[in-house]
Amino acid sequence: MSANEPTPSTPATTPVDVGPAESVIIRPWPKVVFLYPTFVLSSIFFLLSWLGWVNPTTLGNTFMTVLLLNLLVFSFDFSRIKSITLVIGAIAVILLIAWADNKWELTSFLGRVFGSIDIQMNTGFYGFLSAGLGVLLAIVWINTRFNYYEVNAREILHHHGYLGDIQRWSTEGLEMNKEIYDVAEYLLMRSGRLIFQPATSKKAIVLDNIAAVNRVEKSINDLLSIVAVRFNQRPGPG
C-alpha cells in the first residue's frame, strides 16, 4: 500500500442497548427462612464455645435474647402502625425507668436481676442446632428451585413439582399489587407480598415472602412496560 493511498477507516462501534430481562423469576419462601439470624449466631457460637474464647454464660444469655427476638417474627405481623407504637412504647418505658431510677434506684435493681441470669449451653447444643438449621435451610433452598413463578412477556408460569408441572396465566390485562405488611420481615430479607390478578382468572395469585420485593416489582414493571410499548407501536403513514 503506497503512502498516498488512503487508509480504510474502521467503522465506529455503536453501543448496544441492553433491554430488560426476557423473564423474571419469583421464588416465594416459607417463613422458616427468617430463622437465618439464629442459624448464623449458633454457627458462630459453636466455634466460640469450641475454642473456649468467651464465657459460656455470656454466650448463653446472648443466644437466648437473640432467639426470642427472632421468634417475634413468627408471633406477630409488625405493621407500620404497630411498629411505630412499639417504638414509642419502648421509649416511654425507658423514660419511665430513668424517672423511677432517681427515686428508687431502679436500674441497680434491674441490673442485679439480669445479672443473676445464668444460661449456659454446651458446644454440642450450638453445633447440633447449627447443623439442623443448615440442613433445613438447604432443603428449603432446593425446593425453591422446583417451585417458583416466572413472568415473561406473554404469561405467568407457575413451575411446581419435581416432574416439571406448569400452570399458565396470560399477562394481558394483568393487575399487580405489592404489599409490605410486616416491617420485621422486610428488615430481615427486604421481603413482601406480590398479588397478581390475571384478567382470565377469578382467583388472585398471592405470593408471600418474596425476598427483595422492591427489586422484583421493578423488574416486572420494566419488563411489562417495554412489552406494552412494543405492542402499542403502530406503523406510521407511508
Kinemage of the C-alpha trace (Angstrom):
@kinemage 1
@onewidth
@group {chain A} dominant
@subgroup {mainchain}
@vectorlist {calphas} color= white
{ca met a 1} P 0.000 0.000 0.000
{ca ser a 2} L 1.513 3.358 -1.014
{ca ala a 3} L 1.891 6.267 1.357
{ca asn a 4} L -0.541 8.369 -0.688
{ca glu a 5} L -3.268 5.706 -0.715
{ca pro a 6} L -5.973 6.480 1.891
{ca thr a 7} L -6.185 4.139 4.806
{ca pro a 8} L -9.569 2.396 5.072
{ca ser a 9} L -11.460 3.733 8.025
{ca thr a 10} L -12.609 1.404 10.762
{ca pro a 11} L -16.376 1.560 11.275
{ca ala a 12} L -17.294 3.146 14.556
{ca thr a 13} L -18.794 0.806 17.074
{ca thr a 14} L -22.156 1.793 18.460
{ca pro a 15} L -23.247 0.779 21.955
{ca val a 16} L -25.834 -1.932 22.083
{ca asp a 17} L -28.845 -1.154 24.234
{ca val a 18} L -29.465 -3.964 26.666
{ca gly a 19} L -33.170 -4.222 27.368
{ca pro a 20} L -34.838 -5.748 30.407
{ca ala a 21} L -34.646 -9.446 31.083
{ca glu a 22} L -36.963 -11.559 28.967
{ca ser a 23} L -38.416 -13.107 32.110
{ca val a 24} L -38.423 -12.500 35.852
{ca ile a 25} L -38.137 -15.368 38.314
{ca ile a 26} L -40.107 -15.091 41.572
{ca arg a 27} L -39.433 -17.521 44.416
{ca pro a 28} L -41.812 -17.478 47.408
{ca trp a 29} L -40.030 -18.542 50.600
{ca pro a 30} L -41.513 -20.261 53.669
{ca lys a 31} L -41.329 -18.395 56.948
{ca val a 32} L -38.588 -20.674 58.299
{ca val a 33} L -36.016 -18.669 56.305
{ca phe a 34} L -36.458 -15.848 58.816
{ca leu a 35} L -34.597 -18.052 61.313
{ca tyr a 36} L -31.346 -17.380 59.495
{ca pro a 37} L -30.111 -14.992 62.264
{ca thr a 38} L -30.401 -17.884 64.745
{ca phe a 39} L -28.566 -20.165 62.304
{ca val a 40} L -25.736 -17.668 61.834
{ca leu a 41} L -25.447 -16.983 65.565
{ca ser a 42} L -25.464 -20.671 66.533
{ca ser a 43} L -22.714 -21.350 63.962
{ca ile a 44} L -20.545 -18.541 65.361
{ca phe a 45} L -21.226 -19.526 68.965
{ca phe a 46} L -20.351 -23.147 68.187
{ca leu a 47} L -16.862 -22.032 67.170
{ca leu a 48} L -16.519 -19.667 70.132
{ca ser a 49} L -17.663 -22.345 72.575
{ca trp a 50} L -15.433 -24.988 70.995
{ca leu a 51} L -12.394 -22.688 71.173
{ca gly a 52} L -13.323 -21.526 74.680
{ca trp a 53} L -12.763 -17.872 73.896
{ca val a 54} L -15.941 -16.494 75.513
{ca asn a 55} L -17.594 -17.133 78.865
{ca pro a 56} L -20.419 -19.746 78.494
{ca thr a 57} L -22.862 -17.526 80.412
{ca thr a 58} L -22.252 -14.615 78.041
{ca leu a 59} L -22.848 -16.896 75.067
{ca gly a 60} L -25.976 -18.444 76.578
{ca asn a 61} L -27.596 -15.179 77.647
{ca thr a 62} L -26.859 -13.532 74.302
{ca phe a 63} L -28.119 -16.524 72.336
{ca met a 64} L -31.420 -16.722 74.218
{ca thr a 65} L -32.009 -12.986 73.756
{ca val a 66} L -31.436 -13.172 70.005
{ca leu a 67} L -33.528 -16.345 69.696
{ca leu a 68} L -36.517 -14.774 71.470
{ca leu a 69} L -36.251 -11.650 69.321
{ca asn a 70} L -36.056 -13.829 66.209
{ca leu a 71} L -39.176 -15.744 67.247
{ca leu a 72} L -41.107 -12.465 67.425
{ca val a 73} L -41.163 -12.514 63.618
{ca phe a 74} L -43.367 -15.630 63.782
{ca ser a 75} L -45.539 -14.313 66.609
{ca phe a 76} L -46.896 -11.045 65.204
{ca asp a 77} L -47.298 -9.153 61.957
{ca phe a 78} L -45.390 -5.945 62.586
{ca ser a 79} L -47.397 -3.499 60.531
{ca arg a 80} L -46.157 0.077 60.222
{ca ile a 81} L -48.614 1.341 62.828
{ca lys a 82} L -47.812 -1.481 65.240
{ca ser a 83} L -44.069 -0.963 64.782
{ca ile a 84} L -44.355 2.763 65.458
{ca thr a 85} L -46.468 2.006 68.539
{ca leu a 86} L -43.834 -0.442 69.832
{ca val a 87} L -41.035 2.078 69.312
{ca ile a 88} L -42.984 4.795 71.132
{ca gly a 89} L -43.829 2.318 73.902
{ca ala a 90} L -40.165 1.310 74.273
{ca ile a 91} L -39.123 4.962 74.508
{ca ala a 92} L -41.830 5.571 77.128
{ca val a 93} L -40.623 2.587 79.190
{ca ile a 94} L -37.015 3.832 79.058
{ca leu a 95} L -38.080 7.305 80.173
{ca leu a 96} L -40.198 5.799 82.949
{ca ile a 97} L -37.270 3.715 84.191
{ca ala a 98} L -34.993 6.767 84.084
{ca trp a 99} L -37.543 8.774 86.123
{ca ala a 100} L -38.061 5.944 88.635
{ca asp a 101} L -34.301 5.479 88.985
{ca asn a 102} L -33.985 8.892 90.576
{ca lys a 103} L -36.246 7.806 93.446
{ca trp a 104} L -35.778 4.076 93.907
{ca glu a 105} L -32.508 3.243 92.090
{ca leu a 106} L -34.421 1.023 89.747
{ca thr a 107} L -31.555 0.460 87.331
{ca ser a 108} L -29.347 -1.057 90.003
{ca phe a 109} L -32.181 -3.424 90.966
{ca leu a 110} L -32.751 -4.423 87.336
{ca gly a 111} L -29.013 -4.846 86.928
{ca arg a 112} L -28.919 -7.318 89.826
{ca val a 113} L -31.913 -9.213 88.401
{ca phe a 114} L -30.482 -9.560 84.899
{ca gly a 115} L -27.017 -10.138 86.264
{ca ser a 116} L -28.283 -13.179 88.178
{ca ile a 117} L -29.453 -14.849 84.944
{ca asp a 118} L -27.053 -17.664 84.112
{ca ile a 119} L -27.980 -19.531 80.915
{ca gln a 120} L -25.388 -21.947 79.582
{ca met a 121} L -25.415 -24.302 76.619
{ca asn a 122} L -22.585 -26.640 75.723
{ca thr a 123} L -20.726 -26.845 72.419
{ca gly a 124} L -22.836 -29.765 71.240
{ca phe a 125} L -26.032 -27.739 71.539
{ca tyr a 126} L -24.751 -24.930 69.307
{ca gly a 127} L -23.276 -27.411 66.836
{ca phe a 128} L -26.383 -29.567 66.588
{ca leu a 129} L -28.708 -26.560 66.220
{ca ser a 130} L -26.461 -25.011 63.583
{ca ala a 131} L -26.272 -28.250 61.599
{ca gly a 132} L -30.023 -28.884 61.892
{ca leu a 133} L -30.998 -25.400 60.757
{ca gly a 134} L -28.398 -25.554 57.995
{ca val a 135} L -29.868 -28.785 56.602
{ca leu a 136} L -33.407 -27.386 56.880
{ca leu a 137} L -32.496 -24.172 55.051
{ca ala a 138} L -30.675 -26.170 52.374
{ca ile a 139} L -33.779 -28.309 51.787
{ca val a 140} L -35.894 -25.160 51.529
{ca trp a 141} L -33.433 -23.672 49.010
{ca ile a 142} L -33.560 -26.844 46.887
{ca asn a 143} L -37.373 -26.841 46.999
{ca thr a 144} L -37.484 -23.262 45.650
{ca arg a 145} L -35.604 -24.479 42.562
{ca phe a 146} L -38.656 -26.621 41.732
{ca asn a 147} L -41.452 -24.365 42.986
{ca tyr a 148} L -41.291 -20.854 41.557
{ca tyr a 149} L -43.063 -18.386 39.281
{ca glu a 150} L -41.823 -16.929 36.016
{ca val a 151} L -43.190 -13.766 34.422
{ca asn a 152} L -42.423 -13.194 30.751
{ca ala a 153} L -43.857 -11.005 28.010
{ca arg a 154} L -46.961 -13.108 27.417
{ca glu a 155} L -47.756 -15.123 30.518
{ca ile a 156} L -47.155 -16.030 34.135
{ca leu a 157} L -45.898 -19.575 34.613
{ca his a 158} L -46.012 -21.492 37.881
{ca his a 159} L -43.333 -24.165 37.860
{ca his a 160} L -44.093 -26.717 40.545
{ca gly a 161} L -43.415 -30.347 41.290
{ca tyr a 162} L -40.245 -32.340 40.715
{ca leu a 163} L -41.581 -33.567 37.349
{ca gly a 164} L -41.811 -30.044 35.917
{ca asp a 165} L -45.543 -29.324 36.105
{ca ile a 166} L -46.503 -25.864 34.785
{ca gln a 167} L -49.605 -23.708 35.234
{ca arg a 168} L -50.083 -20.670 32.973
{ca trp a 169} L -51.931 -17.348 33.064
{ca ser a 170} L -51.913 -14.650 30.405
{ca thr a 171} L -50.368 -11.251 31.261
{ca glu a 172} L -52.885 -9.420 29.059
{ca gly a 173} L -54.860 -7.112 31.333
{ca leu a 174} L -52.746 -8.206 34.343
{ca glu a 175} L -53.017 -6.233 37.589
{ca met a 176} L -50.154 -6.370 40.084
{ca asn a 177} L -50.018 -5.070 43.654
{ca lys a 178} L -47.218 -5.052 46.219
{ca glu a 179} L -47.705 -5.153 49.990
{ca ile a 180} L -45.078 -4.766 52.705
{ca tyr a 181} L -47.254 -5.922 55.562
{ca asp a 182} L -44.537 -6.872 58.073
{ca val a 183} L -41.746 -4.423 58.873
{ca ala a 184} L -39.676 -7.057 60.708
{ca glu a 185} L -39.715 -9.425 57.724
{ca tyr a 186} L -38.844 -6.536 55.423
{ca leu a 187} L -35.839 -5.636 57.573
{ca leu a 188} L -34.604 -9.243 57.587
{ca met a 189} L -34.920 -10.028 53.872
{ca arg a 190} L -36.435 -6.938 52.220
{ca ser a 191} L -39.403 -9.232 51.724
{ca gly a 192} L -43.026 -8.538 50.969
{ca arg a 193} L -46.090 -9.822 49.139
{ca leu a 194} L -46.922 -9.677 45.437
{ca ile a 195} L -50.522 -10.076 44.281
{ca phe a 196} L -51.299 -10.809 40.629
{ca gln a 197} L -54.825 -10.634 39.269
{ca pro a 198} L -54.916 -12.064 35.742
{ca ala a 199} L -57.847 -10.971 33.603
{ca thr a 200} L -58.552 -14.610 32.719
{ca ser a 201} L -58.731 -15.814 36.331
{ca lys a 202} L -61.248 -15.087 39.067
{ca lys a 203} L -58.727 -16.038 41.754
{ca ala a 204} L -55.761 -13.807 42.589
{ca ile a 205} L -52.223 -15.211 42.719
{ca val a 206} L -50.824 -14.293 46.154
{ca leu a 207} L -47.083 -14.752 46.643
{ca asp a 208} L -45.807 -14.247 50.191
{ca asn a 209} L -42.270 -13.764 51.488
{ca ile a 210} L -40.713 -12.556 48.243
{ca ala a 211} L -37.127 -11.552 49.010
{ca ala a 212} L -36.012 -8.149 47.653
{ca val a 213} L -39.624 -7.473 46.726
{ca asn a 214} L -38.985 -3.908 45.547
{ca arg a 215} L -36.353 -5.072 43.067
{ca val a 216} L -38.599 -7.876 41.803
{ca glu a 217} L -41.523 -5.486 41.361
{ca lys a 218} L -39.354 -3.015 39.437
{ca ser a 219} L -38.048 -5.778 37.144
{ca ile a 220} L -41.593 -6.921 36.353
{ca asn a 221} L -42.786 -3.359 35.742
{ca asp a 222} L -39.843 -2.691 33.412
{ca leu a 223} L -40.487 -5.920 31.513
{ca leu a 224} L -44.220 -5.413 31.088
{ca ser a 225} L -43.920 -1.684 30.295
{ca ile a 226} L -41.451 -2.364 27.470
{ca val a 227} L -43.722 -5.091 26.143
{ca ala a 228} L -46.733 -2.748 26.310
{ca val a 229} L -44.845 -0.087 24.354
{ca arg a 230} L -43.919 -2.632 21.706
{ca phe a 231} L -47.487 -3.906 21.498
{ca asn a 232} L -48.832 -0.363 21.136
{ca gln a 233} L -46.469 0.597 18.329
{ca arg a 234} L -48.173 1.267 15.026
{ca pro a 235} L -46.523 1.864 11.652
{ca gly a 236} L -46.604 5.478 10.585
{ca pro a 237} L -48.129 6.766 7.355
{ca gly a 238} L -46.277 5.652 4.230
